[in-house]
Every structure is written in structure tokens, then in C-alpha cells.
Amino acid sequence: MSNAHGEMVGVRHQDPAGWVRVLLWETAQRAADGGRDRSDHAALELADPSLPAPLVDGVVDDCLTGAVGRLWERGWQPQDVAEFAARRLSGPARQLVLDVVASQAARCPRSTLDPRWRSQLEELETSPSWAADGARLTPWATRRRLSRVVALRLALTVLTFLYAAPSLAAVLPPPGRAGAAGQAGMPGVAGTGEHARRNDAGEKVLHRIRALLAKAESTEFPEEAEALSSKAQALMTKFSLDQAMVADDVSVPSAGAAGAHASARRVWLRAPYLNAKALLAQLVAEANRSRVVACTGMGFVTIIGAEADLQMVELLLTSLLLQADRAMLAASPSARAGGHSRTRSWRQSFLVSYATRIGQRLSAASEASMAEYDADTSGRLLPALTARDRAVRQLVTELFPRIRKTAVSTSNPAGWAAGKLAADLADLGARRGVGRAAS
């Protein structure tokens, strides 16, 4: 032990930067793997006045940005890091993660970032001073009145968090490998000719859908909210089918199969009742010819579908989750005669019932919109929709080769009945399974 300690002391004097790097990574790896957390001790060693602060800051920055860069190669996106950090880290550590993400991304040429990456980066709540500080820990901590030891302890916490993050399905190309697939079909992305006109049409439809959903979110009457949401669904269906007609040129028999393309998006859910909320996500997606795979252990679902559908599915799902929470809280009984567990089972049952009825309403609205097309148009649409479905199923298999079904159960009849009433449920359906990535 004394010889090893002596060797480490020798390395510290001969190669202080290398010693700092090894100490950072070994401490983070040990904590991430469930071993003894020695972060406090390591932070004290790193704060030793004999080590130049700029040297330590530089190594800390390199380790943190390097860890973030490795996350991109393992399927993560800026939004994923922000959402996961919000669930796992305290305020200062969470802020440090966001600032490091912004710093790492700034080193990549903008042209190598997928448009959705750029959009996510712009939404991060980063510190305005981080870039000006040269992405160094000391000025970052000074602005927050944090001691040197506390700042280093935070850096080790963040490094452990990044090291322990599991791999995710790659739904967007990482920086440096953005391609045409990541840019096609995105409303609002600049284009020319027919593509630009389609984007303009998409923005107009999205504006109308947002307006309908804003009204649905603001009304105090569940029936009105559901009617507005159903109208939004009808608009989504009509736009999606019109896009299929244009994009796939179904007048050419082979074009639908050749032009079909599926994409994927992750949507993070707010705890609790994640299984019930994942069920709602599945039913919204199914009403729009998409699939959902849930990872409720981490708190997100992955939606797979045609790019023309995904943004609208995410928009509608976000609104319905808000409406469901509001309706649940308004109808929820106070904890009594059974306490918190009774209230929890009531709310779980309420949300499952609510999701089931919402799925029925959306499917009905989608089918009604489809029925408005005449027989000739419907016949021409079929090859394109079949090809899209095939592309969706293929991408699900590629991203999630092992999927298991998980039942979403309920145990509180009163909660189910209240959810039925809130969603204006006419007929109860069978419980549905939620696709889940196998662990």
C-alpha cells in the first residue's frame, strides 16, 4: 500500500495533469459502479494549493466534455441529458451538466448538428457566463459563491452521473454525422419549391392545432377539452394523409414503398404514475399510425412513426398529459380511510381509465377523417400507408430488438369510474399492454 501511494505521489509530481485525470476517472468509476464513494476525499486532494487551479480546471473540463461526447455516441441527446439530470441531480450539479453540454456542443461545427439537435441546445437553460469563462470551473464556482472543494465535489458528482448513464437507442445522428434523414420532413426547416410549401402548410396546421390545444388546456370543462382535442386529432389525421399523398406520390404504384421512412423521438414523462402515462402515449401514437416503446424505469417513451406525424403526436400528447393531470387533481378525493396508498391507487386507476377513453376518442376522430376521402383516394392512399406501417415496424425492430409486453393494471373501481366520467367514457375497453424495451 505504501509503495502504491509512493508511486502515485511520484506521478503527481512528474505528470500532475495525468494524475488529476486518473483521480477524476477512478473516483467517478468507483462511485458509478456502486463502490465506496470517495468524492469528498478526492475533492480535497484536487483542491490542494500545490496543484495549479488552471491545470486542474483544464483537466476537469476535458473529462466532463469528453464524457458528454461519449454520451452522444451512446444515443443521448441534449434534451435527454437535461431531463435525466433533472431527475437525478441537485440544482448546482444539474446546472453544471447543462453548461458542460453547451460547451461541448459549441466545439462542433453547426453544420454537423441535426436541426433537432440545434433546437434542443437552444432550449437548454445554460449559464450566460459559461462561454465567457472559458468553460473553467473556478470562475463558474466564484459566480455562485461556491468554495473550491464544493465545486470540485460537484464536478465529480457530474462526472459520476455521466459515466453511469446507460446507452439509449440512437434516434438522431450524433454531432458530426447529421444527414439528410435528420432534416427531412421537419416543419419549419428551410426548403425550396414543393418542400418549402409543404413546410409552410405544416406550420399553419401546427398553429391551428396549438390554438385548439391551448383552449383545451384552459377550459375547466372536461367535455369541452375532449371535444377540442378530438378536433385537433382530426386536423392531424387530415394533414398526415395529405402529406402521404404528396410525399409518396401514390399515383405511382412503387413510389409508396420506396419513399416510406420512419423516425423516432423520445418524450420524457413526469412522475408519478408513469405506466398510466405511458399507456396514454401509446394510445395517442396508435391513433396516428405510430408505435410507442416505454422505458418507465428512466421516465421516457420512444415514439416511432412517420416524421410528418411525430411532431404532432408529441404536441398532442404533451397537452393531453397536462389535461389528464388537471382532471385527476380536480376529481381526486383527499387521503382518507386508507391514506396515501388508497389515493395513489385511485389516481392510477383514474389515469388508466382516462387514457383508455382518450384513445377511443382519438381513434374515432382519426377514422372519421379517413372516411371523408372518397373510395378512389382511399385506394390510392393504401399502398403509402402500408409502406409507412412497414417502415415503422422495421425501425421498431432495429431500435428495440427485444421488446416485452407489460400490462397496465388498475385496482380502484372508484378511480376507474371517475376517470370514465372525466373522459366521458361510453364503453370500457380491455386493458392494453405497453411495449417496453427489454432490460
C-alpha positions in Angstrom: 0.0 0.0 0.0 2.8 2.4 0.9 4.6 1.6 -2.4 1.5 2.3 -4.4 1.0 5.5 -2.5 4.5 6.5 -3.2 4.1 5.8 -6.9 1.0 7.9 -7.0 2.9 10.8 -5.3 5.7 10.4 -7.8 3.2 10.5 -10.7 1.6 13.6 -9.2 4.9 15.5 -9.3 6.0 14.1 -12.6 2.7 14.4 -14.5 0.2 16.4 -12.4 -2.3 16.6 -15.3 -2.2 12.9 -15.8 -2.6 12.3 -12.1 -5.6 14.6 -11.9 -7.2 12.8 -14.8 -6.7 9.4 -13.3 -8.0 10.5 -9.9 -11.2 12.0 -11.5 -12.0 9.0 -13.6 -11.2 6.3 -11.0 -13.3 8.2 -8.4 -16.2 8.6 -10.7 -16.0 5.0 -12.0 -15.9 3.6 -8.5 -19.0 5.5 -7.4 -20.9 4.7 -10.6 -20.2 1.0 -10.2 -21.6 1.0 -6.6 -18.3 1.1 -4.8 -17.3 3.3 -2.0 -17.8 7.0 -2.8 -14.5 8.8 -2.2 -15.6 12.0 -3.9 -15.1 14.1 -0.8 -11.6 12.9 -0.3 -10.8 13.3 -4.0 -12.1 16.8 -4.0 -9.8 17.7 -1.0 -6.8 16.3 -2.9 -7.7 18.2 -6.1 -8.1 21.4 -4.1 -4.5 21.1 -2.7 -2.9 24.6 -3.2 0.2 22.9 -4.6 -1.8 21.9 -7.7 -2.4 25.0 -10.0 -6.1 25.7 -10.2 -5.9 26.4 -14.0 -4.3 23.0 -14.6 -7.0 21.2 -12.6 -9.8 23.2 -14.2 -8.5 22.3 -17.6 -8.4 18.6 -16.9 -11.9 18.7 -15.2 -13.2 20.5 -18.3 -11.6 17.9 -20.6 -13.0 15.0 -18.6 -16.5 16.4 -18.4 -16.8 17.4 -22.1 -15.3 14.1 -23.1 -17.9 12.2 -21.0 -20.7 14.2 -22.7 -19.2 13.5 -26.1 -19.3 9.8 -25.3 -22.9 10.1 -24.4 -23.7 11.3 -27.9 -22.1 8.2 -29.3 -24.3 6.1 -27.0 -27.6 7.6 -28.2 -28.1 10.5 -25.9 -29.4 14.0 -27.0 -29.2 17.4 -25.2 -32.8 17.1 -24.1 -32.2 13.6 -22.7 -29.3 14.8 -20.5 -31.3 17.8 -19.2 -34.3 15.6 -18.4 -32.3 12.8 -16.7 -30.3 15.3 -14.8 -33.5 17.0 -13.5 -34.4 13.6 -12.0 -31.1 12.7 -10.6 -29.1 15.8 -9.6 -29.4 18.8 -7.3 -29.6 22.3 -8.6 -25.9 23.3 -8.9 -24.9 19.9 -10.3 -27.8 20.0 -12.8 -26.7 23.5 -13.9 -23.1 22.3 -14.3 -24.3 19.4 -16.6 -26.3 21.8 -18.8 -23.3 24.2 -19.1 -20.9 21.4 -20.0 -23.4 20.1 -22.6 -23.5 23.6 -24.2 -19.7 23.9 -24.0 -19.2 20.5 -25.7 -21.7 21.3 -28.4 -20.1 24.6 -29.1 -17.0 22.8 -30.2 -18.9 21.1 -33.0 -19.4 22.9 -36.3 -23.0 24.0 -36.6 -23.4 22.3 -40.0 -22.7 18.9 -38.4 -25.6 19.2 -36.0 -29.0 17.8 -36.9 -31.7 20.6 -36.9 -33.4 19.0 -33.9 -30.1 18.9 -32.0 -29.7 22.7 -32.6 -33.3 23.2 -31.4 -32.7 21.3 -28.2 -29.5 23.1 -27.5 -31.2 26.5 -27.9 -33.8 25.4 -25.3 -31.2 24.5 -22.6 -31.2 26.9 -19.6 -27.4 27.4 -19.6 -25.4 30.0 -17.7 -24.7 33.1 -19.9 -21.2 33.4 -18.4 -20.1 29.9 -19.1 -18.7 30.6 -22.5 -17.1 33.9 -21.3 -15.4 32.0 -18.5 -13.7 29.7 -21.0 -15.6 26.7 -19.6 -13.5 26.7 -16.4 -14.7 25.6 -13.0 -13.1 28.3 -10.9 -14.9 31.4 -12.3 -18.1 29.3 -12.6 -17.9 28.5 -8.9 -16.9 32.0 -7.9 -20.0 33.5 -9.6 -22.1 31.1 -7.4 -20.1 31.7 -4.2 -19.1 28.1 -4.0 -15.9 27.0 -2.3 -13.2 25.3 -4.3 -13.8 22.0 -2.6 -17.6 22.2 -3.1 -17.1 23.0 -6.8 -14.7 20.0 -7.3 -17.2 17.8 -5.4 -19.9 18.9 -7.8 -17.7 18.2 -10.8 -17.1 14.6 -9.5 -20.8 14.2 -9.0 -21.5 15.2 -12.6 -18.7 13.0 -13.9 -20.2 10.0 -12.0 -23.6 10.8 -13.4 -22.3 10.9 -16.9 -20.2 7.8 -16.5 -23.1 5.8 -15.1 -25.7 6.9 -17.8 -26.8 3.8 -19.8 -26.8 3.6 -23.5 -30.0 4.7 -25.3 -31.4 3.8 -28.7 -29.9 6.3 -31.3 -32.9 8.2 -32.7 -30.8 11.1 -34.1 -27.4 11.1 -35.7 -24.7 12.4 -33.2 -22.7 15.6 -33.9 -20.6 15.2 -37.0 -22.9 12.7 -38.6 -26.1 14.7 -39.3 -27.5 13.6 -42.6 -30.4 14.2 -44.9 -32.6 11.8 -42.9 -32.4 14.0 -39.9 -33.5 17.1 -41.8 -36.3 15.8 -44.0 -40.0 16.3 -43.1 -39.4 18.8 -40.3 -41.9 21.6 -40.3 -40.1 24.9 -40.1 -36.9 23.7 -41.7 -36.0 25.9 -44.7 -36.6 24.4 -48.1 -37.3 25.3 -51.6 -40.1 24.6 -54.1 -42.6 22.0 -53.1 -40.8 21.1 -49.9 -40.9 24.7 -48.7 -44.7 24.9 -49.5 -45.2 21.7 -47.5 -43.3 23.2 -44.6 -45.5 26.3 -44.7 -48.6 24.1 -44.8 -47.3 22.2 -41.8 -46.7 25.3 -39.8 -50.2 26.5 -40.5 -51.7 23.2 -39.3 -49.4 23.2 -36.3 -50.6 26.7 -35.4 -54.2 25.7 -35.6 -53.6 22.5 -33.5 -51.7 24.5 -30.9 -54.6 27.0 -30.7 -57.1 24.2 -30.2 -55.0 22.5 -27.6 -54.4 25.8 -25.7 -58.1 26.2 -25.5 -58.5 22.6 -24.3 -55.9 23.2 -21.6 -57.5 26.4 -20.4 -61.1 25.2 -20.2 -62.5 24.0 -16.9 -65.0 21.7 -18.6 -63.7 18.1 -19.4 -66.3 17.7 -22.2 -65.1 20.8 -24.0 -61.5 19.9 -23.5 -62.1 16.5 -25.1 -64.0 17.9 -28.0 -61.2 20.4 -28.7 -58.6 17.6 -28.5 -60.7 15.4 -30.9 -60.8 18.3 -33.3 -57.1 18.7 -33.1 -56.8 14.9 -33.8 -59.0 15.3 -36.9 -56.7 18.0 -38.2 -53.6 15.9 -37.5 -55.1 13.0 -39.4 -56.1 15.0 -42.4 -52.7 16.7 -42.6 -50.9 13.4 -42.3 -52.9 11.7 -45.0 -52.5 14.7 -47.3 -48.7 14.6 -46.7 -48.7 10.9 -47.5 -50.4 11.7 -50.8 -47.8 14.3 -51.7 -44.7 12.8 -50.3 -45.2 9.3 -51.6 -46.8 10.2 -55.0 -49.2 7.3 -54.6 -50.3 7.6 -58.3 -47.0 5.7 -59.0 -47.5 2.1 -57.7 -44.0 1.6 -56.5 -43.4 5.0 -55.1 -45.1 4.5 -51.7 -42.8 1.6 -50.7 -39.7 3.3 -52.0 -40.4 6.6 -50.3 -41.6 5.3 -46.9 -39.4 6.4 -44.0 -39.8 6.2 -40.2 -38.2 8.3 -37.5 -38.2 8.2 -33.7 -38.5 10.7 -30.8 -38.1 10.4 -27.1 -40.6 12.0 -24.9 -39.9 12.3 -21.1 -42.8 11.8 -18.7 -43.3 13.3 -15.3 -43.6 11.0 -12.3 -45.6 9.6 -10.7 -48.0 7.1 -12.5 -45.5 6.6 -15.3 -47.1 3.3 -16.5 -50.5 5.0 -16.9 -48.9 8.0 -18.7 -47.0 5.6 -21.0 -50.3 4.0 -21.8 -51.7 7.4 -22.8 -48.7 7.9 -25.0 -49.2 4.5 -26.7 -52.9 5.2 -27.5 -52.2 8.7 -28.9 -49.4 7.2 -31.1 -51.6 4.4 -32.3 -54.4 6.8 -33.3 -51.7 8.4 -35.5 -50.2 5.3 -37.1 -47.2 5.3 -34.8 -45.7 2.9 -32.1 -44.5 3.5 -28.6 -41.8 1.7 -26.6 -41.7 2.7 -22.9 -38.8 2.9 -20.6 -40.5 3.9 -17.4 -37.5 3.0 -15.3 -35.8 6.1 -16.6 -39.0 8.0 -17.3 -39.5 8.3 -21.0 -41.2 6.7 -24.0 -39.9 6.4 -27.6 -42.4 7.2 -30.3 -41.7 5.7 -33.7 -43.6 6.9 -36.8 -43.5 8.9 -40.0 -41.7 12.2 -39.4 -44.9 14.1 -40.5 -46.7 12.5 -37.6 -44.2 12.7 -34.8 -44.2 16.4 -34.0 -48.0 16.4 -33.9 -48.1 13.3 -31.7 -45.7 14.8 -29.3 -47.7 18.1 -29.2 -51.0 16.3 -28.6 -49.5 14.0 -26.0 -48.0 16.9 -24.1 -51.3 18.7 -24.0 -53.3 15.5 -23.0 -50.9 14.8 -20.2 -51.5 18.2 -18.8 -55.2 17.9 -19.2 -55.2 14.4 -17.5 -53.3 15.7 -14.5 -55.6 18.6 -14.1 -58.7 16.5 -14.4 -57.3 13.9 -12.0 -56.4 16.5 -9.3 -59.8 18.2 -9.7 -61.6 14.9 -9.2 -59.2 13.3 -6.7 -60.5 12.5 -3.2 -58.4 13.6 -0.3 -56.4 11.0 1.5 -58.8 9.2 3.9 -59.9 5.8 5.0 -56.8 4.1 3.7 -54.5 7.0 3.5 -51.9 7.7 0.8 -52.0 4.2 -0.8 -55.7 4.5 -1.4 -55.3 7.9 -3.0 -52.4 6.5 -5.2 -54.5 3.5 -6.4 -57.4 5.8 -7.1 -55.2 8.1 -9.3 -53.5 5.2 -11.1 -57.0 3.8 -12.0 -58.3 7.2 -12.9 -55.4 7.8 -15.4 -55.6 4.3 -17.0 -59.4 4.8 -17.5 -58.9 8.3 -18.8 -56.2 7.1 -21.2 -58.3 4.3 -22.5 -61.2 6.6 -23.3 -59.0 9.2 -24.8 -57.5 6.5 -27.1 -61.0 5.6 -28.2 -62.0 9.2 -28.9 -58.8 9.9 -30.9 -59.1 6.7 -32.9 -62.7 7.6 -33.7 -61.7 11.1 -34.8 -58.9 9.6 -37.0 -61.3 7.1 -38.6 -63.9 9.8 -39.3 -61.3 11.9 -41.0 -60.2 9.0 -43.1 -63.8 8.3 -44.1 -64.1 11.7 -45.7 -61.9 10.6 -48.6 -63.7 9.0 -51.5 -63.1 5.4 -52.4 -60.7 6.2 -55.2 -58.5 8.4 -53.0 -58.6 5.9 -50.2 -57.5 3.1 -52.6 -54.6 5.3 -53.7 -53.6 6.0 -50.1 -53.5 2.4 -49.0 -50.1 1.5 -50.6 -48.4 4.6 -49.0 -49.9 3.9 -45.5 -49.0 0.2 -45.8 -45.4 1.2 -46.7 -45.3 3.6 -43.8 -46.5 1.0 -41.4 -43.9 -1.4 -42.6 -41.2 1.2 -42.2 -42.4 1.9 -38.6 -42.3 -1.8 -37.7 -38.9 -2.2 -39.2 -37.5 0.7 -37.2 -39.0 -0.6 -34.0 -37.2 -3.9 -34.6 -33.9 -2.2 -35.3 -34.0 0.1 -32.3 -35.5 -2.4 -29.9 -34.8 -5.9 -30.9 -36.1 -7.3 -27.6 -39.5 -5.9 -26.5 -41.7 -7.4 -23.9 -45.4 -6.5 -23.2 -46.3 -5.2 -19.8 -49.9 -5.0 -18.5 -51.1 -1.7 -17.0 -53.2 -2.7 -14.1 -55.9 -1.0 -12.0 -57.2 -1.8 -8.6 -59.6 1.0 -7.6 -63.1 0.9 -9.1 -63.9 4.4 -7.8 -60.9 5.8 -9.6 -61.7 3.9 -12.8 -65.3 5.3 -12.7 -64.1 8.8 -12.0 -61.7 8.5 -15.0 -64.6 7.2 -17.1 -66.7 10.2 -16.1 -63.9 12.7 -16.7 -63.3 11.3 -20.2 -67.0 10.9 -21.0 -66.5 7.2 -21.4 -69.3 5.3 -23.0 -68.0 1.8 -23.0 -65.0 0.4 -21.2 -62.3 -1.4 -23.3 -59.9 -4.2 -22.3 -56.7 -3.3 -20.6 -53.9 -2.6 -23.0 -50.3 -3.7 -23.0 -47.5 -1.2 -23.3 -44.4 -2.1 -25.5 -41.3 -1.9 -23.3 -37.7 -2.3 -24.0 -36.4 -5.5 -22.5 -33.7 -4.9 -19.9 
